[in-house]
């Protein structure tokens, strides 16, 4: 099941860019069963494409798998590849969602990008593939709205 994986269990450098990152998958051990998989990345970073300054976000990725699951180390390396990548908040969030859909062909996927303030304004970006499957328990993403220091 894991013989074809190139990153798990080995030293793997952070890819130079999101385009060069490899998202690997493993077979879904429960095909046909509807369940939700959640990844939270509370320390996501990218760069402002204009100023080059770092941007920070808390990402929450929820998906309902079909035939494959994303291998978590490859996902971590893919997300880390944004550290030196210049893109606006909206582009990062939607691009990650689309890339995961292309790799996984999930039944459903949503991503919430809870970005920390830039210029005094927090930006939250949400994207999903469509209506969530009926009868599936989908918890709140659990990220409180930005409150500042108070």
Secondary structure as UniProt FT lines:
FT   TURN            3..4
FT   TURN            8..9
FT   HELIX           18..20
FT   STRAND          25..27
FT   TURN            29..32
FT   STRAND          36..47
FT   TURN            49..51
FT   STRAND          54..64
FT   STRAND          68..70
FT   HELIX           72..80
FT   HELIX           81..84
FT   HELIX           89..104
FT   STRAND          108..115
FT   TURN            119..120
FT   STRAND          124..128
FT   TURN            134..135
FT   TURN            148..149
//
